Amino acid sequence: MILPQIMVAPNGARLGKSDHPALPVTIPEITACALACQGAGAAGIHAHVRDADGQHALDAGLYRELLTELAQATPGFFVQITTEAVGRYSPADQRRLVAQVQPRAVSVALAEMTTDPDTATLRRFYHDTAEAGVALQHILYSTADIDHLANLIAQGVIPDGPVQILHVLGRHTPGQHSTPTDLGAPLARHRARIPQADWAVCAFGPQETTCLTYAIRQGGKARIGFENNLLNAGGQPATDNAARVAELRAAIQTAMSAAACPPRHSANGPPSTP
């Protein structure tokens, strides 16, 4: 199972309606958002569920309900759940969620899961998940994370085989502005140490679209949406998640058109455009 080129991350764990009225919180809102984003060009969703108070929750029942609703509303849509801890959940809580839900796909932050020092437990989790056919995407925040992942694969803690990774550019802090150059070091490291990885990028801040378009031009994939950024490329609040997807889709098409029609060079002057 490979990652879709564009996945939407519509809500995340930290933001709410006070941050943007179109940020989806309830299961009906998330389902409607997924349908709109599918229409705008996304092929999958990275989904967080919220409890009755609107707080991020690793709740198997809520995730099963969401998966059922999405399967009915958006058949064929790639759905990935998350085990993000946000300081509230332990590695055992995260592993329990995956075991109870048995999703088609899940994202797991390597730095969070490996705070558990029990190597045998880690090995059992990663191998059981792979044997169950769950596509596990490793969330990586640094080149150190890349090295850690490569070492765990070499040690057999994580199964050798198809590897999905997400490079996170920036952090969820005020004023965080990612740029395409932030991808240079992690991309070089993973190409050297995990060359066959199926990889994607998410990026914080108003240059989200630029960062993700650059990643796709480098052979990667993109995760876009209100989890990481509420602004369009012009710096204004985006209408909704579907608008973020549509903007990225248009940027990719522009980049592909430019690559297909490179400037022509005249014998006596600078490049000319068709």
Rosetta silent file (secondary structure, phi, psi, omega in degrees, C-alpha in Angstrom):
SEQUENCE: MILPQIMVAPNGARLGKSDHPALPVTIPEITACALACQGAGAAGIHAHVRDADGQHALDAGLYRELLTELAQATPGFFVQITTEAVGRYSPADQRRLVAQVQPRAVSVALAEMTTDPDTATLRRFYHDTAEAGVALQHILYSTADIDHLANLIAQGVIPDGPVQILHVLGRHTPGQHSTPTDLGAPLARHRARIPQADWAVCAFGPQETTCLTYAIRQGGKARIGFENNLLNAGGQPATDNAARVAELRAAIQTAMSAAACPPRHSANGPPSTP
SCORE:     score description
SCORE:     0.000 S_00000001
   1 L     0.000  123.387 -178.520    0.000    0.000    0.000 S_00000001
   2 L  -106.837  157.463  179.971    1.517    3.297   -1.068 S_00000001
   3 L   -72.180  144.370  172.078    0.766    6.802    0.110 S_00000001
   4 L   -70.903  158.320 -178.793   -1.439    9.039   -2.046 S_00000001
   5 L   -64.104  -39.370 -179.935    0.213   12.091   -3.566 S_00000001
   6 E  -126.787  122.312  170.535   -1.989   14.483   -1.587 S_00000001
   7 E  -116.994  144.883  175.572   -3.458   13.794    1.842 S_00000001
   8 E   -99.569  137.527  173.871   -5.403   16.338    3.832 S_00000001
   9 L  -115.657   90.241 -163.161   -4.740   16.823    7.562 S_00000001
  10 L   -82.785  -16.785 -173.947   -7.850   18.844    8.436 S_00000001
  11 L  -140.839  -40.438 -177.595   -7.708   19.339   12.187 S_00000001
  12 L    70.810 -161.191 -173.759   -4.761   17.909   14.130 S_00000001
  13 L  -109.456  -10.910 -167.279   -4.683   17.735   17.906 S_00000001
  14 L  -114.489  -32.699 -173.566   -4.293   21.314   19.060 S_00000001
  15 L   -90.405  162.057 -179.367   -6.471   23.771   17.144 S_00000001
  16 L  -145.403 -166.858 -178.358  -10.203   24.340   17.421 S_00000001
  17 L   -61.756  -28.702  179.193  -13.104   26.460   16.250 S_00000001
  18 L   -68.881  -22.782  177.648  -11.632   29.506   17.959 S_00000001
  19 L   -83.896  -36.274  176.197   -8.636   29.242   15.626 S_00000001
  20 L  -161.742  125.764 -176.533  -10.754   28.824   12.484 S_00000001
  21 L   -63.622  -20.130 -178.512  -14.533   28.280   12.265 S_00000001
  22 L   -93.487    4.670  178.119  -14.125   25.807    9.385 S_00000001
  23 L   -72.879  122.001 -175.196  -11.796   23.500   11.300 S_00000001
  24 L   -77.896  134.573 -177.726  -13.679   20.177   11.557 S_00000001
  25 L  -120.282  -47.156 -178.119  -14.077   18.717   15.048 S_00000001
  26 L   -81.306  164.378  179.043  -17.061   16.359   15.044 S_00000001
  27 H   -63.077  -43.332  174.923  -17.267   13.166   13.014 S_00000001
  28 H   -59.765  -38.623  179.101  -19.942   14.618   10.658 S_00000001
  29 H   -67.065  -42.424  179.484  -17.732   17.688   10.119 S_00000001
  30 H   -64.006  -40.463  179.331  -14.639   15.577    9.428 S_00000001
  31 H   -64.321  -44.611  178.249  -16.624   13.411    7.011 S_00000001
  32 H   -63.941  -38.769  178.221  -17.989   16.427    5.134 S_00000001
  33 H   -63.187  -44.138  179.598  -14.489   17.918    5.021 S_00000001
  34 H   -59.917  -42.506  179.748  -13.063   14.687    3.589 S_00000001
  35 H   -63.221  -42.844  179.084  -15.714   14.666    0.861 S_00000001
  36 H   -65.792  -40.043 -178.812  -14.981   18.296   -0.060 S_00000001
  37 H   -71.355  -33.018  174.056  -11.233   17.686   -0.080 S_00000001
  38 H   -61.460  -42.144  177.570  -11.656   14.608   -2.242 S_00000001
  39 H   -65.473  -27.793 -178.962  -13.474   16.806   -4.718 S_00000001
  40 H   -85.164  -10.452  176.091  -10.648   19.352   -4.557 S_00000001
  41 L   125.834    0.313  175.957   -7.970   16.789   -5.404 S_00000001
  42 L   -80.846  149.668  178.478   -6.931   14.970   -2.222 S_00000001
  43 L  -114.592    4.124  179.957   -6.792   11.172   -2.304 S_00000001
  44 E  -166.042  169.820 -179.618   -6.586   10.576    1.428 S_00000001
  45 E  -135.434  139.331  170.565   -7.018   11.984    4.924 S_00000001
  46 E  -102.075  109.159 -165.610   -4.873   12.000    8.048 S_00000001
  47 E  -111.825  134.669  168.318   -7.571   12.018   10.702 S_00000001
  48 L  -110.776  143.165  172.817   -7.718   12.997   14.370 S_00000001
  49 E  -108.716  157.100 -179.145  -10.871   12.474   16.417 S_00000001
  50 E  -121.011  150.471  177.206  -12.038   14.661   19.299 S_00000001
  51 L   -82.409 -172.133 -175.771  -13.932   13.815   22.459 S_00000001
  52 L   -64.199  -21.063  178.154  -17.153   15.472   23.660 S_00000001
  53 L   -94.713    5.448  179.593  -15.147   18.457   24.905 S_00000001
  54 L    81.228   13.464 -178.728  -13.386   18.893   21.560 S_00000001
  55 L   -93.583  146.577  175.459  -10.098   17.528   22.860 S_00000001
  56 E   -53.175  134.053 -176.605   -7.761   15.224   20.935 S_00000001
  57 E  -140.974  137.145  169.702   -8.517   11.615   21.842 S_00000001
  58 L   -95.930   77.325 -172.703   -7.032    8.198   21.157 S_00000001
  59 L  -116.018  113.152 -176.265  -10.456    6.598   21.337 S_00000001
  60 H   -61.682  -40.154 -179.598  -10.977    3.339   19.452 S_00000001
  61 H   -62.599  -44.103  178.435  -14.754    3.685   19.399 S_00000001
  62 H   -64.720  -40.078  179.450  -14.647    7.157   17.885 S_00000001
  63 H   -66.519  -40.432  178.278  -12.117    6.057   15.280 S_00000001
  64 H   -63.348  -38.666  177.188  -14.208    3.041   14.290 S_00000001
  65 H   -63.605  -44.391  179.422  -17.223    5.328   13.910 S_00000001
  66 H   -63.424  -43.696 -179.370  -15.240    7.753   11.756 S_00000001
  67 H   -61.240  -38.795  177.688  -13.842    4.965    9.576 S_00000001
  68 H   -64.460  -45.561 -179.186  -17.356    3.649    8.979 S_00000001
  69 H   -64.319  -41.665 -179.467  -18.681    7.092    8.044 S_00000001
  70 H   -68.068  -36.995  178.974  -15.765    7.807    5.707 S_00000001
  71 H   -62.553  -33.834  179.722  -16.089    4.425    3.990 S_00000001
  72 H   -78.954  -40.030 -174.497  -19.716    5.262    3.175 S_00000001
  73 H   -83.506  -33.154 -174.652  -19.184    8.903    2.186 S_00000001
  74 L  -133.058   64.762 -178.065  -15.836    8.634    0.384 S_00000001
  75 L   -57.468  136.285 -179.855  -15.396    5.067   -0.907 S_00000001
  76 L    86.873   -8.004  179.736  -11.839    4.378   -2.001 S_00000001
  77 L   -73.122  135.615  177.913  -10.465    7.319   -0.014 S_00000001
  78 E   -75.667  123.578 -178.002   -7.207    6.532    1.822 S_00000001
  79 E  -120.671  121.536  179.138   -7.812    6.989    5.561 S_00000001
  80 E  -117.793  127.016  174.415   -4.951    7.178    8.033 S_00000001
  81 E   -93.109  174.303 -177.754   -5.525    7.527   11.771 S_00000001
  82 E  -125.634  153.675  172.129   -2.980    8.924   14.213 S_00000001
  83 L  -111.434   18.715 -174.041   -1.445    7.846   17.507 S_00000001
  84 L   -52.230  131.489 -173.705   -0.189   11.355   18.329 S_00000001
  85 L   -83.485  -39.447 -177.451    0.397   11.605   22.083 S_00000001
  86 L    50.350   33.817  178.415    0.298   15.401   22.585 S_00000001
  87 L    73.920    1.138 -176.245    1.685   14.821   26.065 S_00000001
  88 L  -104.813  -24.341 -171.033   -1.520   13.004   27.096 S_00000001
  89 L  -123.209  147.134 -179.849   -0.925    9.420   26.005 S_00000001
  90 L   -90.954  165.897  173.072    1.759    6.822   26.652 S_00000001
  91 H   -55.915  -36.129  178.148    3.318    4.433   24.120 S_00000001
  92 H   -63.711  -40.039  176.220    1.133    1.705   25.640 S_00000001
  93 H   -61.543  -42.240 -178.346   -1.979    3.825   24.940 S_00000001
  94 H   -65.558  -45.000  178.798   -0.827    4.335   21.363 S_00000001
  95 H   -63.880  -38.458 -179.644   -0.168    0.635   20.798 S_00000001
  96 H   -63.144  -40.673  178.626   -3.530   -0.256   22.323 S_00000001
  97 H   -58.975  -47.563 -178.648   -5.350    2.048   19.905 S_00000001
  98 H   -62.933  -42.062 -179.726   -3.768    0.392   16.870 S_00000001
  99 H   -64.464  -37.876 -177.336   -4.518   -3.089   18.204 S_00000001
 100 H   -76.476  -37.056 -175.968   -8.161   -2.215   18.912 S_00000001
 101 H   -87.604  -37.085 -174.478   -8.905   -0.377   15.671 S_00000001
 102 L    50.104   59.288 -176.411   -6.724   -2.345   13.211 S_00000001
 103 L   -73.715  167.343  173.419   -6.877    0.531   10.717 S_00000001
 104 L   -67.309  -35.501 -177.128   -5.828    0.400    7.111 S_00000001
 105 E  -150.332  148.788 -179.876   -3.181    3.017    7.862 S_00000001
 106 E  -149.414  147.366  173.321   -1.736    4.803   10.896 S_00000001
 107 E  -105.762  138.882 -178.238    0.919    7.411   11.617 S_00000001
 108 E  -136.090  121.265  176.911    3.272    6.893   14.573 S_00000001
 109 E   -72.768  120.690 -178.618    5.870    9.416   15.739 S_00000001
 110 H   -58.329  -41.614 -177.558    9.101    7.479   16.183 S_00000001
 111 H   -65.111  -29.648  178.098   10.257    9.816   18.959 S_00000001
 112 H   -78.116  -48.971 -175.241    7.047    9.200   20.914 S_00000001
 113 H   -65.129  -37.263 -174.529    6.836    5.425   20.522 S_00000001
 114 L   -85.361   10.208  168.162   10.482    4.769   21.293 S_00000001
 115 L   -70.319  -17.812  173.301   10.349    6.503   24.662 S_00000001
 116 L   -76.171  118.513 -175.540    9.373    2.998   25.778 S_00000001
 117 L   -79.778   -4.797 -176.708   12.752    1.350   26.550 S_00000001
 118 L   -80.438   97.876 -175.642   11.383   -2.197   26.219 S_00000001
 119 H   -62.446  -35.959 -179.899   12.843   -3.313   22.892 S_00000001
 120 H   -64.376  -40.015  178.610   10.900   -6.575   22.894 S_00000001
 121 H   -66.241  -42.044  177.927    7.602   -4.689   23.246 S_00000001
 122 H   -61.625  -46.045 -179.262    8.561   -2.291   20.462 S_00000001
 123 H   -60.262  -44.042 -179.418    9.543   -5.138   18.197 S_00000001
 124 H   -62.133  -42.340  179.978    6.266   -6.949   18.840 S_00000001
 125 H   -62.344  -51.506 -176.096    4.240   -3.812   18.097 S_00000001
 126 H   -66.058  -39.227 -179.640    5.966   -2.989   14.825 S_00000001
 127 H   -73.179  -41.450  177.670    5.996   -6.589   13.590 S_00000001
 128 H   -61.672  -39.974  179.487    2.407   -7.328   14.630 S_00000001
 129 H   -63.794  -43.569  178.639    1.252   -4.150   12.880 S_00000001
 130 H   -64.352  -42.889 -179.022    3.067   -5.104    9.691 S_00000001
 131 H   -66.171  -27.371  178.042    1.730   -8.667    9.784 S_00000001
 132 L   -79.142   -4.933  179.144   -1.805   -7.296   10.182 S_00000001
 133 L    81.133   17.260  178.071   -1.370   -5.362    6.933 S_00000001
 134 L   -83.454  125.948  177.005   -1.551   -1.938    8.573 S_00000001
 135 E   -78.772  110.555 -176.864    0.424    0.685    6.650 S_00000001
 136 E  -102.600  121.325  177.988    2.461    2.438    9.343 S_00000001
 137 E  -100.388  124.518  179.858    3.944    5.836    8.521 S_00000001
 138 E   -84.602  122.317  178.328    6.876    6.882   10.701 S_00000001
 139 E   -88.130  124.337 -174.105    6.708   10.564   11.676 S_00000001
 140 E  -123.742  132.844 -176.371   10.229   12.038   11.716 S_00000001
 141 L  -108.991   -7.460 -174.019   11.246   15.425   13.076 S_00000001
 142 L  -160.766  168.465  174.291   15.008   15.433   12.540 S_00000001
 143 H   -65.890  -28.452  176.773   17.969   13.737   10.907 S_00000001
 144 H   -63.833  -38.609  176.304   18.536   12.050   14.269 S_00000001
 145 H   -62.309  -40.041  179.094   15.100   10.449   13.908 S_00000001
 146 H   -61.398  -46.242  178.660   16.075    9.193   10.443 S_00000001
 147 H   -62.140  -40.847  179.443   19.229    7.598   11.831 S_00000001
 148 H   -62.069  -45.666  178.790   17.242    6.071   14.693 S_00000001
 149 H   -60.630  -46.762 -179.824   14.716    4.573   12.274 S_00000001
 150 H   -60.851  -38.673 -179.993   17.460    3.168   10.031 S_00000001
 151 H   -68.707  -40.290  179.007   19.192    1.619   13.049 S_00000001
 152 H   -65.863  -34.333  175.325   15.975    0.019   14.334 S_00000001
 153 H   -66.682  -44.974  179.917   15.384   -1.494   10.902 S_00000001
 154 H   -62.312  -32.396 -179.118   18.952   -2.821   10.816 S_00000001
 155 L   -83.917   -7.311 -179.318   18.449   -4.324   14.295 S_00000001
 156 L    83.440    3.286  177.138   15.188   -6.009   13.293 S_00000001
 157 L   -67.301  -42.220  173.711   13.087   -4.042   15.778 S_00000001
 158 L  -106.528  131.973 -175.823   11.187   -2.561   12.836 S_00000001
 159 L   -59.683  140.359  173.641   10.591   -4.991    9.938 S_00000001
 160 L   -76.373  136.297 -177.593   12.719   -4.584    6.853 S_00000001
 161 L   149.790 -157.833  179.935   10.536   -3.927    3.835 S_00000001
 162 L   -56.581  129.332 -178.256    8.322   -1.104    2.536 S_00000001
 163 L  -123.747  128.837  174.805    8.828    1.958    4.774 S_00000001
 164 E  -109.224  132.655  179.065    6.593    5.017    4.868 S_00000001
 165 E  -134.371  153.331  173.571    7.898    8.221    6.416 S_00000001
 166 E  -124.855  120.011  173.122    6.690   11.774    6.938 S_00000001
 167 E   -85.848  125.577  178.430    9.211   14.589    7.274 S_00000001
 168 E   -98.715  118.037  177.964    7.857   17.361    9.495 S_00000001
 169 E   -98.699  111.856 -179.289    9.163   20.799    8.560 S_00000001
 170 L    92.574 -175.241 -178.582    8.813   23.164   11.493 S_00000001
 171 L  -139.818  168.379 -178.853    6.843   22.851   14.699 S_00000001
 172 L   -86.579   68.961  179.031    3.491   23.923   16.109 S_00000001
 173 L  -130.775  151.136 -179.635    4.803   27.108   17.716 S_00000001
 174 L   -56.965  136.497  176.717    3.857   30.761   17.097 S_00000001
 175 L    78.197    7.178 -178.918    5.739   32.349   14.222 S_00000001
 176 L   -72.307  119.003 -178.824    7.053   29.050   12.872 S_00000001
 177 L  -123.742  109.394  177.037    7.835   29.548    9.188 S_00000001
 178 L   -85.358  154.370  175.851    9.096   26.590    7.201 S_00000001
 179 L  -134.037  160.023  179.285   10.880   26.963    3.866 S_00000001
 180 H   -57.354  -29.722 -179.976   11.764   24.449    1.139 S_00000001
 181 H   -64.351  -20.251  178.344   15.426   24.570    2.205 S_00000001
 182 H   -64.339  -20.763 -178.966   14.374   22.907    5.475 S_00000001
 183 H   -80.318  -17.114 -172.298   13.889   19.686    3.517 S_00000001
 184 H   -54.477  -55.803 -175.306   17.506   19.524    2.305 S_00000001
 185 H   -66.816  -48.826  179.120   19.166   17.778    5.241 S_00000001
 186 H   -63.925  -36.015  179.673   16.424   15.237    6.079 S_00000001
 187 H   -65.883  -44.062  178.454   15.918   14.343    2.421 S_00000001
 188 H   -61.851  -40.701 -177.394   19.641   13.743    1.885 S_00000001
 189 H   -68.778  -43.143 -177.969   19.850   11.638    5.058 S_00000001
 190 H   -71.857  -31.794  176.074   16.884    9.415    4.281 S_00000001
 191 H   -65.125  -32.471  179.422   18.036    8.905    0.699 S_00000001
 192 H   -77.868  -37.376 -171.156   21.377    7.738    2.064 S_00000001
 193 H  -104.705  -28.766  179.341   20.053    5.532    4.867 S_00000001
 194 L  -134.254   66.425 -167.961   16.518    4.483    3.807 S_00000001
 195 L   -65.383  -22.307 -176.668   16.651    4.906    0.017 S_00000001
 196 L   -94.581   10.327 -175.146   13.481    2.939   -0.804 S_00000001
 197 L   -64.060  141.802  169.304   11.194    4.902    1.537 S_00000001
 198 E   -89.414  106.869 -166.890    7.769    6.055    0.383 S_00000001
 199 E  -120.909  153.133  178.918    8.020    9.575    1.764 S_00000001
 200 E  -140.504  172.618 -177.320    5.894   12.641    2.298 S_00000001
 201 E  -136.675  143.425  162.211    6.207   16.079    3.871 S_00000001
 202 E  -124.897  154.129 -173.396    4.087   18.364    6.010 S_00000001
 203 E  -144.068  135.986  178.469    5.090   21.959    6.681 S_00000001
 204 L   -88.966  146.027  171.907    4.105   24.627    9.168 S_00000001
 205 L    98.436  176.412 -171.992    3.490   28.260    8.237 S_00000001
 206 L   -68.416  -13.685  176.619    2.472   30.316    5.225 S_00000001
 207 L   -92.976   20.554  179.195    5.013   28.683    2.881 S_00000001
 208 H   -52.343  -51.311 -177.589    3.247   25.338    3.258 S_00000001
 209 H   -60.233  -43.650 -179.995    2.220   25.209   -0.411 S_00000001
 210 H   -62.822  -43.803  179.656    5.719   26.119   -1.619 S_00000001
 211 H   -62.625  -44.272 -176.210    7.333   23.502    0.620 S_00000001
 212 H   -71.928  -36.748  175.654    4.952   20.765   -0.455 S_00000001
 213 H   -63.062  -41.244  177.229    5.221   21.570   -4.154 S_00000001
 214 H   -61.748  -43.147  179.792    8.991   21.400   -3.821 S_00000001
 215 H   -60.369  -42.836  179.971    8.732   18.027   -2.058 S_00000001
 216 H   -65.789  -38.157  176.863    6.591   16.606   -4.851 S_00000001
 217 H   -64.093  -24.794  178.493    9.062   17.872   -7.461 S_00000001
 218 L   -88.014    2.183  178.550   11.730   15.934   -5.535 S_00000001
 219 L   100.832    7.215 -179.430    9.713   12.716   -5.777 S_00000001
 220 L   -96.992 -165.917  179.833    7.831   12.953   -2.488 S_00000001
 221 E  -132.422  176.139 -169.372    4.224   13.384   -1.460 S_00000001
 222 E  -133.429  142.970  169.845    2.292   15.952    0.541 S_00000001
 223 E  -121.711  118.040 -172.460    0.124   16.272    3.621 S_00000001
 224 E  -128.322  152.880  174.852   -1.685   19.607    3.690 S_00000001
 225 L   144.833 -176.746 -172.247   -4.349   21.222    5.810 S_00000001
 226 L   -68.335  -14.707  174.801   -5.361   23.094    8.933 S_00000001
 227 L   -58.077  -35.563 -174.618   -3.393   20.793   11.237 S_00000001
 228 L  -110.154  -22.394 -172.441   -0.263   22.636   10.121 S_00000001
 229 L  -164.196  134.134 -179.214   -1.360   25.910    8.573 S_00000001
 230 L  -103.993    2.164 -172.529   -4.506   28.040    8.339 S_00000001
 231 E  -108.499  152.267  169.894   -3.245   30.439    5.659 S_00000001
 232 L   -84.971  178.615 -174.884   -3.218   30.443    1.895 S_00000001
 233 L   -63.899  -22.234  178.168   -0.060   31.203   -0.063 S_00000001
 234 L   -83.440   -1.235  178.086   -0.879   34.910   -0.008 S_00000001
 235 L    90.113    3.481  178.939   -0.834   34.961    3.791 S_00000001
 236 L   -96.257  154.045  177.454   -4.599   35.345    4.223 S_00000001
 237 E   -57.389  130.336  177.576   -6.788   32.912    6.173 S_00000001
 238 L   -70.991  151.743  179.851   -7.844   30.053    3.915 S_00000001
 239 L   -63.782  -47.065 -178.757  -11.575   29.487    3.468 S_00000001
 240 L  -166.714 -176.728 -179.176  -11.371   25.839    4.487 S_00000001
 241 H   -65.076  -36.210  179.529   -9.304   22.691    4.047 S_00000001
 242 H   -61.831  -33.923  177.030  -10.624   22.095    0.543 S_00000001
 243 H   -66.116  -36.229  176.826   -9.220   25.492   -0.457 S_00000001
 244 H   -65.586  -42.406  178.642   -5.796   24.426    0.822 S_00000001
 245 H   -63.670  -44.905 -178.365   -5.982   21.236   -1.224 S_00000001
 246 H   -62.645  -38.727  178.888   -7.117   23.108   -4.343 S_00000001
 247 H   -64.290  -43.775  178.606   -4.268   25.599   -4.007 S_00000001
 248 H   -64.092  -42.548  179.596   -1.702   22.817   -3.740 S_00000001
 249 H   -59.446  -43.157  178.730   -3.225   20.958   -6.661 S_00000001
 250 H   -65.528  -39.659  179.393   -3.018   24.074   -8.823 S_00000001
 251 H   -64.761  -38.596  177.693    0.596   24.691   -7.752 S_00000001
 252 H   -64.964  -44.096  179.863    1.544   21.122   -8.683 S_00000001
 253 H   -63.137  -38.459  177.282   -0.083   21.457  -12.093 S_00000001
 254 H   -64.633  -43.444 -179.863    1.758   24.731  -12.698 S_00000001
 255 H   -64.289  -39.599  179.342    5.060   23.144  -11.708 S_00000001
 256 H   -67.577  -38.909  178.554    4.440   20.138  -13.967 S_00000001
 257 H   -64.737  -40.454  178.789    3.542   22.372  -16.891 S_00000001
 258 H   -64.909  -38.005  179.918    6.724   24.399  -16.384 S_00000001
 259 H   -70.168  -32.892 -179.715    8.789   21.212  -16.274 S_00000001
 260 H   -76.950  -24.279 -178.968    7.145   19.911  -19.462 S_00000001
 261 L  -125.116   72.078 -178.868    7.722   23.203  -21.306 S_00000001
 262 L   -67.459  156.935  179.406   11.173   24.462  -20.282 S_00000001
 263 L   -58.960  142.371  175.928   12.350   27.859  -21.594 S_00000001
 264 E   -88.531  143.922  179.661   13.830   27.830  -25.089 S_00000001
 265 E  -102.892  128.386  174.251   17.300   29.278  -25.566 S_00000001
 266 L   -87.617  161.592 -177.387   18.032   31.521  -28.511 S_00000001
 267 L   -66.539  -28.573 -172.387   21.454   31.583  -30.066 S_00000001
 268 L  -122.574   15.407 -177.180   22.111   35.207  -29.092 S_00000001
 269 L  -157.546 -173.295 -179.389   20.111   35.893  -25.990 S_00000001
 270 L   -71.677  170.242  178.837   18.527   34.689  -22.776 S_00000001
 271 E   -56.699  145.493  175.436   15.913   31.937  -22.606 S_00000001
 272 E  -118.132  151.607  179.734   12.593   32.736  -24.197 S_00000001
 273 L   -97.112  152.020 -179.442    9.232   31.281  -23.248 S_00000001
 274 L   -61.639    0.000    0.000    6.860   29.634  -25.700 S_00000001
